[in-house]
Amino acid sequence: MASYKQKILRTTYPLIMRLSKSGSNGMVLQHTQPVPAPVSFYELAGQLNSRQPLPFAQFKGKQVLLW
C-alpha cells in the first residue's frame, strides 16, 4: 500500500519534470568538436594491493574494465 508521500509524489512528479525541462536548465549540452585526451590511458599506471606499480601499457590491445 502506497504511503501519503508516495501518492503525492506520483501525482506531482510528471508536472515537476515537465516544468524543469521547459527552461534552459533542462537542455542537454553537446560538444560540437571532439577534445583529445590530455594523456593516453597506456601512459598511466595503477597500484596493486601489494604496493607494486601496475603500468597500463601491458594491457595494450586487450579489453580493460575499470572498477
PDBQT receptor file of N, H, CA, C and O in Angstrom, charges set to zero:
ATOM      1  N   MET A   1       0.847  -1.170   0.000  1.00  0.00    +0.000 N 
ATOM      2  CA  MET A   1       0.000   0.000   0.000  1.00  0.00    +0.000 C 
ATOM      3  C   MET A   1       0.898   1.241   0.000  1.00  0.00    +0.000 C 
ATOM      4  O   MET A   1       1.851   1.332   0.774  1.00  0.00    +0.000 OA
ATOM      5  N   ALA A   2       0.582   2.176  -0.867  1.00  0.00    +0.000 N 
ATOM      6  H   ALA A   2      -0.193   2.102  -1.495  1.00  0.00    +0.000 HD
ATOM      7  CA  ALA A   2       1.384   3.386  -1.015  1.00  0.00    +0.000 C 
ATOM      8  C   ALA A   2       1.106   4.346   0.136  1.00  0.00    +0.000 C 
ATOM      9  O   ALA A   2      -0.029   4.487   0.593  1.00  0.00    +0.000 OA
ATOM     10  N   SER A   3       2.160   4.994   0.586  1.00  0.00    +0.000 N 
ATOM     11  H   SER A   3       3.082   4.879   0.215  1.00  0.00    +0.000 HD
ATOM     12  CA  SER A   3       2.003   5.963   1.661  1.00  0.00    +0.000 C 
ATOM     13  C   SER A   3       1.497   7.288   1.101  1.00  0.00    +0.000 C 
ATOM     14  O   SER A   3       1.379   7.463  -0.112  1.00  0.00    +0.000 OA
ATOM     15  N   TYR A   4       1.208   8.198   1.991  1.00  0.00    +0.000 N 
ATOM     16  H   TYR A   4       1.304   8.056   2.976  1.00  0.00    +0.000 HD
ATOM     17  CA  TYR A   4       0.695   9.517   1.619  1.00  0.00    +0.000 C 
ATOM     18  C   TYR A   4       1.724  10.268   0.771  1.00  0.00    +0.000 C 
ATOM     19  O   TYR A   4       1.365  10.898  -0.224  1.00  0.00    +0.000 OA
ATOM     20  N   LYS A   5       3.010  10.202   1.162  1.00  0.00    +0.000 N 
ATOM     21  H   LYS A   5       3.301   9.689   1.970  1.00  0.00    +0.000 HD
ATOM     22  CA  LYS A   5       4.071  10.892   0.422  1.00  0.00    +0.000 C 
ATOM     23  C   LYS A   5       4.229  10.301  -0.979  1.00  0.00    +0.000 C 
ATOM     24  O   LYS A   5       4.439  11.037  -1.943  1.00  0.00    +0.000 OA
ATOM     25  N   GLN A   6       4.131   8.987  -1.092  1.00  0.00    +0.000 N 
ATOM     26  H   GLN A   6       3.961   8.389  -0.309  1.00  0.00    +0.000 HD
ATOM     27  CA  GLN A   6       4.261   8.350  -2.394  1.00  0.00    +0.000 C 
ATOM     28  C   GLN A   6       3.132   8.765  -3.326  1.00  0.00    +0.000 C 
ATOM     29  O   GLN A   6       3.364   8.976  -4.517  1.00  0.00    +0.000 OA
ATOM     30  N   LYS A   7       1.928   8.885  -2.813  1.00  0.00    +0.000 N 
ATOM     31  H   LYS A   7       1.740   8.714  -1.846  1.00  0.00    +0.000 HD
ATOM     32  CA  LYS A   7       0.789   9.299  -3.638  1.00  0.00    +0.000 C 
ATOM     33  C   LYS A   7       0.973  10.726  -4.138  1.00  0.00    +0.000 C 
ATOM     34  O   LYS A   7       0.673  11.025  -5.294  1.00  0.00    +0.000 OA
ATOM     35  N   ILE A   8       1.463  11.601  -3.279  1.00  0.00    +0.000 N 
ATOM     36  H   ILE A   8       1.707  11.358  -2.340  1.00  0.00    +0.000 HD
ATOM     37  CA  ILE A   8       1.684  12.988  -3.684  1.00  0.00    +0.000 C 
ATOM     38  C   ILE A   8       2.779  13.055  -4.756  1.00  0.00    +0.000 C 
ATOM     39  O   ILE A   8       2.630  13.743  -5.766  1.00  0.00    +0.000 OA
ATOM     40  N   LEU A   9       3.873  12.335  -4.524  1.00  0.00    +0.000 N 
ATOM     41  H   LEU A   9       3.994  11.777  -3.704  1.00  0.00    +0.000 HD
ATOM     42  CA  LEU A   9       4.958  12.345  -5.498  1.00  0.00    +0.000 C 
ATOM     43  C   LEU A   9       4.527  11.739  -6.826  1.00  0.00    +0.000 C 
ATOM     44  O   LEU A   9       4.929  12.228  -7.882  1.00  0.00    +0.000 OA
ATOM     45  N   ARG A  10       3.736  10.711  -6.796  1.00  0.00    +0.000 N 
ATOM     46  H   ARG A  10       3.410  10.313  -5.938  1.00  0.00    +0.000 HD
ATOM     47  CA  ARG A  10       3.281  10.059  -8.016  1.00  0.00    +0.000 C 
ATOM     48  C   ARG A  10       2.450  11.010  -8.872  1.00  0.00    +0.000 C 
ATOM     49  O   ARG A  10       2.517  10.962 -10.100  1.00  0.00    +0.000 OA
ATOM     50  N   THR A  11       1.678  11.864  -8.235  1.00  0.00    +0.000 N 
ATOM     51  H   THR A  11       1.623  11.903  -7.237  1.00  0.00    +0.000 HD
ATOM     52  CA  THR A  11       0.840  12.794  -8.990  1.00  0.00    +0.000 C 
ATOM     53  C   THR A  11       1.593  14.050  -9.416  1.00  0.00    +0.000 C 
ATOM     54  O   THR A  11       1.295  14.610 -10.471  1.00  0.00    +0.000 OA
ATOM     55  N   THR A  12       2.561  14.506  -8.624  1.00  0.00    +0.000 N 
ATOM     56  H   THR A  12       2.804  14.052  -7.767  1.00  0.00    +0.000 HD
ATOM     57  CA  THR A  12       3.248  15.758  -8.947  1.00  0.00    +0.000 C 
ATOM     58  C   THR A  12       4.529  15.561  -9.751  1.00  0.00    +0.000 C 
ATOM     59  O   THR A  12       5.015  16.521 -10.350  1.00  0.00    +0.000 OA
ATOM     60  N   TYR A  13       5.085  14.376  -9.788  1.00  0.00    +0.000 N 
ATOM     61  H   TYR A  13       4.691  13.596  -9.302  1.00  0.00    +0.000 HD
ATOM     62  CA  TYR A  13       6.361  14.145 -10.465  1.00  0.00    +0.000 C 
ATOM     63  C   TYR A  13       6.309  14.499 -11.955  1.00  0.00    +0.000 C 
ATOM     64  O   TYR A  13       7.213  15.183 -12.433  1.00  0.00    +0.000 OA
ATOM     65  N   PRO A  14       5.290  14.064 -12.712  1.00  0.00    +0.000 N 
ATOM     66  CA  PRO A  14       5.263  14.443 -14.137  1.00  0.00    +0.000 C 
ATOM     67  C   PRO A  14       5.226  15.958 -14.341  1.00  0.00    +0.000 C 
ATOM     68  O   PRO A  14       5.850  16.470 -15.271  1.00  0.00    +0.000 OA
ATOM     69  N   LEU A  15       4.517  16.664 -13.501  1.00  0.00    +0.000 N 
ATOM     70  H   LEU A  15       4.010  16.248 -12.746  1.00  0.00    +0.000 HD
ATOM     71  CA  LEU A  15       4.447  18.118 -13.616  1.00  0.00    +0.000 C 
ATOM     72  C   LEU A  15       5.805  18.750 -13.308  1.00  0.00    +0.000 C 
ATOM     73  O   LEU A  15       6.238  19.663 -14.011  1.00  0.00    +0.000 OA
ATOM     74  N   ILE A  16       6.467  18.274 -12.277  1.00  0.00    +0.000 N 
ATOM     75  H   ILE A  16       6.115  17.532 -11.706  1.00  0.00    +0.000 HD
ATOM     76  CA  ILE A  16       7.784  18.803 -11.918  1.00  0.00    +0.000 C 
ATOM     77  C   ILE A  16       8.773  18.563 -13.053  1.00  0.00    +0.000 C 
ATOM     78  O   ILE A  16       9.546  19.460 -13.390  1.00  0.00    +0.000 OA
ATOM     79  N   MET A  17       8.764  17.387 -13.641  1.00  0.00    +0.000 N 
ATOM     80  H   MET A  17       8.136  16.659 -13.367  1.00  0.00    +0.000 HD
ATOM     81  CA  MET A  17       9.690  17.082 -14.727  1.00  0.00    +0.000 C 
ATOM     82  C   MET A  17       9.403  17.934 -15.958  1.00  0.00    +0.000 C 
ATOM     83  O   MET A  17      10.335  18.389 -16.621  1.00  0.00    +0.000 OA
ATOM     84  N   ARG A  18       8.142  18.152 -16.269  1.00  0.00    +0.000 N 
ATOM     85  H   ARG A  18       7.385  17.782 -15.730  1.00  0.00    +0.000 HD
ATOM     86  CA  ARG A  18       7.780  18.967 -17.422  1.00  0.00    +0.000 C 
ATOM     87  C   ARG A  18       8.225  20.407 -17.225  1.00  0.00    +0.000 C 
ATOM     88  O   ARG A  18       8.731  21.030 -18.159  1.00  0.00    +0.000 OA
ATOM     89  N   LEU A  19       8.045  20.941 -16.032  1.00  0.00    +0.000 N 
ATOM     90  H   LEU A  19       7.634  20.435 -15.274  1.00  0.00    +0.000 HD
ATOM     91  CA  LEU A  19       8.448  22.321 -15.758  1.00  0.00    +0.000 C 
ATOM     92  C   LEU A  19       9.960  22.474 -15.754  1.00  0.00    +0.000 C 
ATOM     93  O   LEU A  19      10.478  23.501 -16.193  1.00  0.00    +0.000 OA
ATOM     94  N   SER A  20      10.674  21.470 -15.265  1.00  0.00    +0.000 N 
ATOM     95  H   SER A  20      10.253  20.636 -14.908  1.00  0.00    +0.000 HD
ATOM     96  CA  SER A  20      12.129  21.579 -15.218  1.00  0.00    +0.000 C 
ATOM     97  C   SER A  20      12.739  21.516 -16.611  1.00  0.00    +0.000 C 
ATOM     98  O   SER A  20      13.815  22.075 -16.825  1.00  0.00    +0.000 OA
ATOM     99  N   LYS A  21      12.095  20.860 -17.557  1.00  0.00    +0.000 N 
ATOM    100  H   LYS A  21      11.221  20.406 -17.383  1.00  0.00    +0.000 HD
ATOM    101  CA  LYS A  21      12.615  20.774 -18.916  1.00  0.00    +0.000 C 
ATOM    102  C   LYS A  21      12.223  21.963 -19.772  1.00  0.00    +0.000 C 
ATOM    103  O   LYS A  21      12.767  22.142 -20.862  1.00  0.00    +0.000 OA
ATOM    104  N   SER A  22      11.284  22.785 -19.299  1.00  0.00    +0.000 N 
ATOM    105  H   SER A  22      10.842  22.640 -18.414  1.00  0.00    +0.000 HD
ATOM    106  CA  SER A  22      10.831  23.913 -20.102  1.00  0.00    +0.000 C 
ATOM    107  C   SER A  22      11.847  25.044 -20.133  1.00  0.00    +0.000 C 
ATOM    108  O   SER A  22      11.863  25.821 -21.088  1.00  0.00    +0.000 OA
ATOM    109  N   GLY A  23      12.690  25.159 -19.125  1.00  0.00    +0.000 N 
ATOM    110  H   GLY A  23      12.677  24.528 -18.350  1.00  0.00    +0.000 HD
ATOM    111  CA  GLY A  23      13.696  26.219 -19.080  1.00  0.00    +0.000 C 
ATOM    112  C   GLY A  23      15.001  25.783 -19.696  1.00  0.00    +0.000 C 
ATOM    113  O   GLY A  23      15.102  24.679 -20.231  1.00  0.00    +0.000 OA
ATOM    114  N   SER A  24      15.999  26.635 -19.626  1.00  0.00    +0.000 N 
ATOM    115  H   SER A  24      15.917  27.532 -19.191  1.00  0.00    +0.000 HD
ATOM    116  CA  SER A  24      17.305  26.309 -20.196  1.00  0.00    +0.000 C 
ATOM    117  C   SER A  24      18.049  25.285 -19.347  1.00  0.00    +0.000 C 
ATOM    118  O   SER A  24      19.010  24.681 -19.822  1.00  0.00    +0.000 OA
ATOM    119  N   ASN A  25      17.625  25.076 -18.101  1.00  0.00    +0.000 N 
ATOM    120  H   ASN A  25      16.844  25.567 -17.715  1.00  0.00    +0.000 HD
ATOM    121  CA  ASN A  25      18.295  24.103 -17.240  1.00  0.00    +0.000 C 
ATOM    122  C   ASN A  25      18.061  22.674 -17.693  1.00  0.00    +0.000 C 
ATOM    123  O   ASN A  25      18.836  21.785 -17.341  1.00  0.00    +0.000 OA
ATOM    124  N   GLY A  26      17.008  22.430 -18.467  1.00  0.00    +0.000 N 
ATOM    125  H   GLY A  26      16.378  23.152 -18.753  1.00  0.00    +0.000 HD
ATOM    126  CA  GLY A  26      16.700  21.076 -18.915  1.00  0.00    +0.000 C 
ATOM    127  C   GLY A  26      17.363  20.701 -20.226  1.00  0.00    +0.000 C 
ATOM    128  O   GLY A  26      17.164  19.592 -20.723  1.00  0.00    +0.000 OA
ATOM    129  N   MET A  27      18.153  21.609 -20.796  1.00  0.00    +0.000 N 
ATOM    130  H   MET A  27      18.315  22.509 -20.392  1.00  0.00    +0.000 HD
ATOM    131  CA  MET A  27      18.789  21.337 -22.087  1.00  0.00    +0.000 C 
ATOM    132  C   MET A  27      19.977  20.384 -21.915  1.00  0.00    +0.000 C 
ATOM    133  O   MET A  27      20.679  20.423 -20.905  1.00  0.00    +0.000 OA
ATOM    134  N   VAL A  28      20.182  19.548 -22.901  1.00  0.00    +0.000 N 
ATOM    135  H   VAL A  28      19.611  19.517 -23.722  1.00  0.00    +0.000 HD
ATOM    136  CA  VAL A  28      21.315  18.642 -22.909  1.00  0.00    +0.000 C 
ATOM    137  C   VAL A  28      22.441  19.319 -23.682  1.00  0.00    +0.000 C 
ATOM    138  O   VAL A  28      22.251  19.739 -24.823  1.00  0.00    +0.000 OA
ATOM    139  N   LEU A  29      23.597  19.422 -23.068  1.00  0.00    +0.000 N 
ATOM    140  H   LEU A  29      23.752  19.081 -22.141  1.00  0.00    +0.000 HD
ATOM    141  CA  LEU A  29      24.729  20.061 -23.716  1.00  0.00    +0.000 C 
ATOM    142  C   LEU A  29      25.482  19.041 -24.557  1.00  0.00    +0.000 C 
ATOM    143  O   LEU A  29      25.668  17.898 -24.139  1.00  0.00    +0.000 OA
ATOM    144  N   GLN A  30      25.915  19.458 -25.743  1.00  0.00    +0.000 N 
ATOM    145  H   GLN A  30      25.764  20.386 -26.082  1.00  0.00    +0.000 HD
ATOM    146  CA  GLN A  30      26.648  18.572 -26.626  1.00  0.00    +0.000 C 
ATOM    147  C   GLN A  30      27.915  19.271 -27.089  1.00  0.00    +0.000 C 
ATOM    148  O   GLN A  30      27.915  20.475 -27.348  1.00  0.00    +0.000 OA
ATOM    149  N   HIS A  31      28.991  18.508 -27.190  1.00  0.00    +0.000 N 
ATOM    150  H   HIS A  31      28.991  17.531 -26.980  1.00  0.00    +0.000 HD
ATOM    151  CA  HIS A  31      30.240  19.042 -27.716  1.00  0.00    +0.000 C 
ATOM    152  C   HIS A  31      30.177  19.008 -29.239  1.00  0.00    +0.000 C 
ATOM    153  O   HIS A  31      29.841  17.982 -29.830  1.00  0.00    +0.000 OA
ATOM    154  N   THR A  32      30.498  20.115 -29.858  1.00  0.00    +0.000 N 
ATOM    155  H   THR A  32      30.771  20.948 -29.378  1.00  0.00    +0.000 HD
ATOM    156  CA  THR A  32      30.492  20.148 -31.319  1.00  0.00    +0.000 C 
ATOM    157  C   THR A  32      31.823  19.691 -31.891  1.00  0.00    +0.000 C 
ATOM    158  O   THR A  32      31.875  19.184 -33.011  1.00  0.00    +0.000 OA
ATOM    159  N   GLN A  33      32.905  19.866 -31.131  1.00  0.00    +0.000 N 
ATOM    160  H   GLN A  33      32.863  20.278 -30.221  1.00  0.00    +0.000 HD
ATOM    161  CA  GLN A  33      34.218  19.427 -31.595  1.00  0.00    +0.000 C 
ATOM    162  C   GLN A  33      34.801  18.458 -30.572  1.00  0.00    +0.000 C 
ATOM    163  O   GLN A  33      34.764  18.732 -29.373  1.00  0.00    +0.000 OA
ATOM    164  N   PRO A  34      35.339  17.329 -31.031  1.00  0.00    +0.000 N 
ATOM    165  CA  PRO A  34      35.929  16.381 -30.076  1.00  0.00    +0.000 C 
ATOM    166  C   PRO A  34      37.177  16.957 -29.417  1.00  0.00    +0.000 C 
ATOM    167  O   PRO A  34      37.949  17.685 -30.040  1.00  0.00    +0.000 OA
ATOM    168  N   VAL A  35      37.353  16.620 -28.160  1.00  0.00    +0.000 N 
ATOM    169  H   VAL A  35      36.725  16.029 -27.653  1.00  0.00    +0.000 HD
ATOM    170  CA  VAL A  35      38.503  17.088 -27.392  1.00  0.00    +0.000 C 
ATOM    171  C   VAL A  35      39.423  15.896 -27.142  1.00  0.00    +0.000 C 
ATOM    172  O   VAL A  35      38.982  14.886 -26.593  1.00  0.00    +0.000 OA
ATOM    173  N   PRO A  36      40.684  15.994 -27.532  1.00  0.00    +0.000 N 
ATOM    174  CA  PRO A  36      41.591  14.854 -27.309  1.00  0.00    +0.000 C 
ATOM    175  C   PRO A  36      41.917  14.693 -25.824  1.00  0.00    +0.000 C 
ATOM    176  O   PRO A  36      41.896  15.658 -25.060  1.00  0.00    +0.000 OA
ATOM    177  N   ALA A  37      42.211  13.482 -25.441  1.00  0.00    +0.000 N 
ATOM    178  H   ALA A  37      42.228  12.697 -26.061  1.00  0.00    +0.000 HD
ATOM    179  CA  ALA A  37      42.589  13.202 -24.055  1.00  0.00    +0.000 C 
ATOM    180  C   ALA A  37      43.949  13.836 -23.765  1.00  0.00    +0.000 C 
ATOM    181  O   ALA A  37      44.832  13.802 -24.622  1.00  0.00    +0.000 OA
ATOM    182  N   PRO A  38      44.138  14.414 -22.574  1.00  0.00    +0.000 N 
ATOM    183  CA  PRO A  38      45.428  15.045 -22.278  1.00  0.00    +0.000 C 
ATOM    184  C   PRO A  38      46.568  14.033 -22.167  1.00  0.00    +0.000 C 
ATOM    185  O   PRO A  38      47.717  14.360 -22.468  1.00  0.00    +0.000 OA
ATOM    186  N   VAL A  39      46.260  12.810 -21.738  1.00  0.00    +0.000 N 
ATOM    187  H   VAL A  39      45.327  12.545 -21.494  1.00  0.00    +0.000 HD
ATOM    188  CA  VAL A  39      47.270  11.759 -21.587  1.00  0.00    +0.000 C 
ATOM    189  C   VAL A  39      46.645  10.450 -22.055  1.00  0.00    +0.000 C 
ATOM    190  O   VAL A  39      45.474  10.182 -21.785  1.00  0.00    +0.000 OA
ATOM    191  N   SER A  40      47.418   9.651 -22.747  1.00  0.00    +0.000 N 
ATOM    192  H   SER A  40      48.368   9.869 -22.966  1.00  0.00    +0.000 HD
ATOM    193  CA  SER A  40      46.935   8.351 -23.178  1.00  0.00    +0.000 C 
ATOM    194  C   SER A  40      46.715   7.445 -21.960  1.00  0.00    +0.000 C 
ATOM    195  O   SER A  40      47.437   7.544 -20.968  1.00  0.00    +0.000 OA
ATOM    196  N   PHE A  41      45.729   6.578 -22.041  1.00  0.00    +0.000 N 
ATOM    197  H   PHE A  41      45.142   6.498 -22.847  1.00  0.00    +0.000 HD
ATOM    198  CA  PHE A  41      45.454   5.626 -20.970  1.00  0.00    +0.000 C 
ATOM    199  C   PHE A  41      46.668   4.748 -20.697  1.00  0.00    +0.000 C 
ATOM    200  O   PHE A  41      46.942   4.395 -19.550  1.00  0.00    +0.000 OA
ATOM    201  N   TYR A  42      47.387   4.400 -21.747  1.00  0.00    +0.000 N 
ATOM    202  H   TYR A  42      47.164   4.686 -22.679  1.00  0.00    +0.000 HD
ATOM    203  CA  TYR A  42      48.512   3.476 -21.619  1.00  0.00    +0.000 C 
ATOM    204  C   TYR A  42      49.745   4.135 -21.015  1.00  0.00    +0.000 C 
ATOM    205  O   TYR A  42      50.706   3.443 -20.678  1.00  0.00    +0.000 OA
ATOM    206  N   GLU A  43      49.739   5.442 -20.873  1.00  0.00    +0.000 N 
ATOM    207  H   GLU A  43      48.959   6.005 -21.147  1.00  0.00    +0.000 HD
ATOM    208  CA  GLU A  43      50.833   6.137 -20.201  1.00  0.00    +0.000 C 
ATOM    209  C   GLU A  43      50.617   6.202 -18.694  1.00  0.00    +0.000 C 
ATOM    210  O   GLU A  43      51.539   6.546 -17.955  1.00  0.00    +0.000 OA
ATOM    211  N   LEU A  44      49.418   5.877 -18.230  1.00  0.00    +0.000 N 
ATOM    212  H   LEU A  44      48.669   5.598 -18.831  1.00  0.00    +0.000 HD
ATOM    213  CA  LEU A  44      49.095   5.911 -16.808  1.00  0.00    +0.000 C 
ATOM    214  C   LEU A  44      49.506   4.613 -16.130  1.00  0.00    +0.000 C 
ATOM    215  O   LEU A  44      49.837   3.632 -16.795  1.00  0.00    +0.000 OA
ATOM    216  N   ALA A  45      49.483   4.615 -14.817  1.00  0.00    +0.000 N 
ATOM    217  H   ALA A  45      49.214   5.412 -14.276  1.00  0.00    +0.000 HD
ATOM    218  CA  ALA A  45      49.812   3.419 -14.051  1.00  0.00    +0.000 C 
ATOM    219  C   ALA A  45      48.939   3.367 -12.805  1.00  0.00    +0.000 C 
ATOM    220  O   ALA A  45      48.540   4.401 -12.269  1.00  0.00    +0.000 OA
ATOM    221  N   GLY A  46      48.654   2.176 -12.363  1.00  0.00    +0.000 N 
ATOM    222  H   GLY A  46      48.978   1.336 -12.799  1.00  0.00    +0.000 HD
ATOM    223  CA  GLY A  46      47.902   1.966 -11.137  1.00  0.00    +0.000 C 
ATOM    224  C   GLY A  46      48.806   1.364 -10.081  1.00  0.00    +0.000 C 
ATOM    225  O   GLY A  46      50.023   1.282 -10.243  1.00  0.00    +0.000 OA
ATOM    226  N   GLN A  47      48.172   0.941  -8.985  1.00  0.00    +0.000 N 
ATOM    227  H   GLN A  47      47.183   1.007  -8.853  1.00  0.00    +0.000 HD
ATOM    228  CA  GLN A  47      48.946   0.341  -7.906  1.00  0.00    +0.000 C 
ATOM    229  C   GLN A  47      48.205  -0.892  -7.412  1.00  0.00    +0.000 C 
ATOM    230  O   GLN A  47      47.006  -0.845  -7.136  1.00  0.00    +0.000 OA
ATOM    231  N   LEU A  48      48.933  -1.992  -7.303  1.00  0.00    +0.000 N 
ATOM    232  H   LEU A  48      49.907  -2.030  -7.527  1.00  0.00    +0.000 HD
ATOM    233  CA  LEU A  48      48.363  -3.232  -6.789  1.00  0.00    +0.000 C 
ATOM    234  C   LEU A  48      48.200  -3.151  -5.276  1.00  0.00    +0.000 C 
ATOM    235  O   LEU A  48      48.718  -2.234  -4.638  1.00  0.00    +0.000 OA
ATOM    236  N   ASN A  49      47.482  -4.109  -4.707  1.00  0.00    +0.000 N 
ATOM    237  H   ASN A  49      47.061  -4.854  -5.225  1.00  0.00    +0.000 HD
ATOM    238  CA  ASN A  49      47.318  -4.160  -3.251  1.00  0.00    +0.000 C 
ATOM    239  C   ASN A  49      48.646  -4.374  -2.536  1.00  0.00    +0.000 C 
ATOM    240  O   ASN A  49      48.802  -3.996  -1.375  1.00  0.00    +0.000 OA
ATOM    241  N   SER A  50      49.595  -4.978  -3.230  1.00  0.00    +0.000 N 
ATOM    242  H   SER A  50      49.468  -5.286  -4.173  1.00  0.00    +0.000 HD
ATOM    243  CA  SER A  50      50.918  -5.211  -2.645  1.00  0.00    +0.000 C 
ATOM    244  C   SER A  50      51.847  -4.007  -2.833  1.00  0.00    +0.000 C 
ATOM    245  O   SER A  50      53.056  -4.120  -2.630  1.00  0.00    +0.000 OA
ATOM    246  N   ARG A  51      51.291  -2.870  -3.217  1.00  0.00    +0.000 N 
ATOM    247  H   ARG A  51      50.309  -2.779  -3.383  1.00  0.00    +0.000 HD
ATOM    248  CA  ARG A  51      52.015  -1.600  -3.404  1.00  0.00    +0.000 C 
ATOM    249  C   ARG A  51      52.970  -1.615  -4.591  1.00  0.00    +0.000 C 
ATOM    250  O   ARG A  51      53.810  -0.723  -4.709  1.00  0.00    +0.000 OA
ATOM    251  N   GLN A  52      52.865  -2.588  -5.454  1.00  0.00    +0.000 N 
ATOM    252  H   GLN A  52      52.183  -3.313  -5.358  1.00  0.00    +0.000 HD
ATOM    253  CA  GLN A  52      53.702  -2.625  -6.645  1.00  0.00    +0.000 C 
ATOM    254  C   GLN A  52      53.009  -1.833  -7.756  1.00  0.00    +0.000 C 
ATOM    255  O   GLN A  52      51.782  -1.858  -7.856  1.00  0.00    +0.000 OA
ATOM    256  N   PRO A  53      53.781  -1.133  -8.592  1.00  0.00    +0.000 N 
ATOM    257  CA  PRO A  53      53.160  -0.374  -9.677  1.00  0.00    +0.000 C 
ATOM    258  C   PRO A  53      52.588  -1.306 -10.749  1.00  0.00    +0.000 C 
ATOM    259  O   PRO A  53      53.109  -2.396 -10.986  1.00  0.00    +0.000 OA
ATOM    260  N   LEU A  54      51.533  -0.864 -11.374  1.00  0.00    +0.000 N 
ATOM    261  H   LEU A  54      51.110   0.022 -11.181  1.00  0.00    +0.000 HD
ATOM    262  CA  LEU A  54      50.891  -1.633 -12.440  1.00  0.00    +0.000 C 
ATOM    263  C   LEU A  54      50.775  -0.723 -13.662  1.00  0.00    +0.000 C 
ATOM    264  O   LEU A  54      49.801   0.021 -13.778  1.00  0.00    +0.000 OA
ATOM    265  N   PRO A  55      51.741  -0.765 -14.569  1.00  0.00    +0.000 N 
ATOM    266  CA  PRO A  55      51.656   0.088 -15.763  1.00  0.00    +0.000 C 
ATOM    267  C   PRO A  55      50.568  -0.433 -16.699  1.00  0.00    +0.000 C 
ATOM    268  O   PRO A  55      50.483  -1.629 -16.977  1.00  0.00    +0.000 OA
ATOM    269  N   PHE A  56      49.750   0.485 -17.172  1.00  0.00    +0.000 N 
ATOM    270  H   PHE A  56      49.820   1.456 -16.946  1.00  0.00    +0.000 HD
ATOM    271  CA  PHE A  56      48.647   0.102 -18.056  1.00  0.00    +0.000 C 
ATOM    272  C   PHE A  56      49.128  -0.213 -19.464  1.00  0.00    +0.000 C 
ATOM    273  O   PHE A  56      48.351  -0.699 -20.285  1.00  0.00    +0.000 OA
ATOM    274  N   ALA A  57      50.391   0.054 -19.757  1.00  0.00    +0.000 N 
ATOM    275  H   ALA A  57      51.023   0.450 -19.090  1.00  0.00    +0.000 HD
ATOM    276  CA  ALA A  57      50.931  -0.251 -21.082  1.00  0.00    +0.000 C 
ATOM    277  C   ALA A  57      50.916  -1.750 -21.351  1.00  0.00    +0.000 C 
ATOM    278  O   ALA A  57      50.869  -2.164 -22.510  1.00  0.00    +0.000 OA
ATOM    279  N   GLN A  58      50.955  -2.562 -20.315  1.00  0.00    +0.000 N 
ATOM    280  H   GLN A  58      50.993  -2.225 -19.375  1.00  0.00    +0.000 HD
ATOM    281  CA  GLN A  58      50.944  -4.016 -20.505  1.00  0.00    +0.000 C 
ATOM    282  C   GLN A  58      49.578  -4.521 -20.965  1.00  0.00    +0.000 C 
ATOM    283  O   GLN A  58      49.452  -5.679 -21.365  1.00  0.00    +0.000 OA
ATOM    284  N   PHE A  59      48.557  -3.667 -20.913  1.00  0.00    +0.000 N 
ATOM    285  H   PHE A  59      48.659  -2.727 -20.588  1.00  0.00    +0.000 HD
ATOM    286  CA  PHE A  59      47.218  -4.064 -21.342  1.00  0.00    +0.000 C 
ATOM    287  C   PHE A  59      46.888  -3.584 -22.749  1.00  0.00    +0.000 C 
ATOM    288  O   PHE A  59      45.745  -3.703 -23.191  1.00  0.00    +0.000 OA
ATOM    289  N   LYS A  60      47.863  -3.049 -23.449  1.00  0.00    +0.000 N 
ATOM    290  H   LYS A  60      48.791  -2.951 -23.090  1.00  0.00    +0.000 HD
ATOM    291  CA  LYS A  60      47.613  -2.532 -24.787  1.00  0.00    +0.000 C 
ATOM    292  C   LYS A  60      47.156  -3.664 -25.701  1.00  0.00    +0.000 C 
ATOM    293  O   LYS A  60      47.779  -4.724 -25.752  1.00  0.00    +0.000 OA
ATOM    294  N   GLY A  61      46.062  -3.428 -26.421  1.00  0.00    +0.000 N 
ATOM    295  H   GLY A  61      45.555  -2.567 -26.379  1.00  0.00    +0.000 HD
ATOM    296  CA  GLY A  61      45.493  -4.435 -27.312  1.00  0.00    +0.000 C 
ATOM    297  C   GLY A  61      44.514  -5.364 -26.636  1.00  0.00    +0.000 C 
ATOM    298  O   GLY A  61      43.956  -6.249 -27.284  1.00  0.00    +0.000 OA
ATOM    299  N   LYS A  62      44.291  -5.182 -25.330  1.00  0.00    +0.000 N 
ATOM    300  H   LYS A  62      44.744  -4.463 -24.803  1.00  0.00    +0.000 HD
ATOM    301  CA  LYS A  62      43.362  -6.028 -24.578  1.00  0.00    +0.000 C 
ATOM    302  C   LYS A  62      42.196  -5.172 -24.088  1.00  0.00    +0.000 C 
ATOM    303  O   LYS A  62      42.305  -3.948 -24.014  1.00  0.00    +0.000 OA
ATOM    304  N   GLN A  63      41.094  -5.815 -23.756  1.00  0.00    +0.000 N 
ATOM    305  H   GLN A  63      41.006  -6.809 -23.816  1.00  0.00    +0.000 HD
ATOM    306  CA  GLN A  63      39.954  -5.100 -23.194  1.00  0.00    +0.000 C 
ATOM    307  C   GLN A  63      40.177  -4.917 -21.682  1.00  0.00    +0.000 C 
ATOM    308  O   GLN A  63      40.596  -5.843 -20.987  1.00  0.00    +0.000 OA
ATOM    309  N   VAL A  64      39.892  -3.719 -21.198  1.00  0.00    +0.000 N 
ATOM    310  H   VAL A  64      39.551  -2.967 -21.762  1.00  0.00    +0.000 HD
ATOM    311  CA  VAL A  64      40.133  -3.386 -19.784  1.00  0.00    +0.000 C 
ATOM    312  C   VAL A  64      38.823  -2.907 -19.179  1.00  0.00    +0.000 C 
ATOM    313  O   VAL A  64      38.120  -2.078 -19.757  1.00  0.00    +0.000 OA
ATOM    314  N   LEU A  65      38.508  -3.441 -18.006  1.00  0.00    +0.000 N 
ATOM    315  H   LEU A  65      39.079  -4.114 -17.536  1.00  0.00    +0.000 HD
ATOM    316  CA  LEU A  65      37.342  -2.995 -17.249  1.00  0.00    +0.000 C 
ATOM    317  C   LEU A  65      37.833  -2.333 -15.986  1.00  0.00    +0.000 C 
ATOM    318  O   LEU A  65      38.450  -2.987 -15.145  1.00  0.00    +0.000 OA
ATOM    319  N   LEU A  66      37.568  -1.034 -15.834  1.00  0.00    +0.000 N 
ATOM    320  H   LEU A  66      37.066  -0.503 -16.517  1.00  0.00    +0.000 HD
ATOM    321  CA  LEU A  66      37.978  -0.299 -14.643  1.00  0.00    +0.000 C 
ATOM    322  C   LEU A  66      36.814  -0.262 -13.675  1.00  0.00    +0.000 C 
ATOM    323  O   LEU A  66      35.681   0.012 -14.073  1.00  0.00    +0.000 OA
ATOM    324  N   TRP A  67      37.079  -0.532 -12.421  1.00  0.00    +0.000 N 
ATOM    325  H   TRP A  67      37.999  -0.755 -12.098  1.00  0.00    +0.000 HD
ATOM    326  CA  TRP A  67      36.030  -0.561 -11.412  1.00  0.00    +0.000 C 
ATOM    327  C   TRP A  67      36.248   0.548 -10.449  1.00  0.00    +0.000 C 
ATOM    328  O   TRP A  67      35.472   0.709  -9.508  1.00  0.00    +0.000 OA
TER     329      TRP A  67
